[in-house]
């Protein structure tokens, strides 16, 4: 998705901005999050296994940021998870907090994930 958005951005008249958090460094996190407004931010977390530590730790920072500023119910409405349909910590967290969850078929290999909700 990052490559597609970058390649096609000149064709869009939308004012939607995408931010990809891939570094769990706290300095980078604090700098990046200051650029966003919680009321107009949608958090989308993707981990096929639902157990990738780095992804989950960044997601928890983002979800906590939304929850502190907007409340738990609104934070859940502004969050989408994409993960394994049957297992994993992200799936369980999503169910517990009533977060919309899109499923990645377990049979889809990583290089083909563009054809799933990830893409």
Number of C-alpha atoms within 10 A of each C-alpha: 11 10 8 10 13 10 10 9 12 9 8 9 7 8 6 8 9 11 11 10 16 11 12 14 10 11 9 12 16 10 10 13 15 9 9 12 11 19 12 9 16 18 19 17 23 23 21 22 18 23 16 14 11 13 18 17 12 19 21 13 15 23 20 15 15 24 17 12 13 15 12 16 13 13 24 20 14 21 21 18 23 23 27 22 16 13 13 16 17 26 24 14 13 18 12 9 13 15 20 17 21 17 18 22 15 13 7 13 11 9 7 11 15 13 10 13 15 19 10
